[in-house]
Amino acid sequence: MYRLIFADRALKSLKSIPKRDAENIIAQLEELAEFPHLKRNVKCLQNHPRAVYRLRVGNYRVLFNKYVDFEVVEVIDVGHRKEIY
């Protein structure tokens, strides 16, 4: 199981979205940490300056990096799909 680390920006974004959506995002992140090699709703980003992967949760996107050697998932940012990129 991987550890989840949240950047300050991600925590601030999670607090600003509706509670139900935030709970759903956290549940998906916990599932990702438990099963990091599943590819469901995860896509590799190309030429993005901050993150390597994105997780799709409804209309929201979670940008994150995965460090296999340290078994860590670093959540960079969370936002609506129209605003996150």
Secondary structure, DSSP 4 states (H G I P E B T S, - for coil): -PEEEE-HHHHHHHHHS-HHHHHHHHHHHHHHHHSTT--TTEEE-SS-SS-SEEEEETTEEEEEEEETTTTEEEEEEEEETTT--
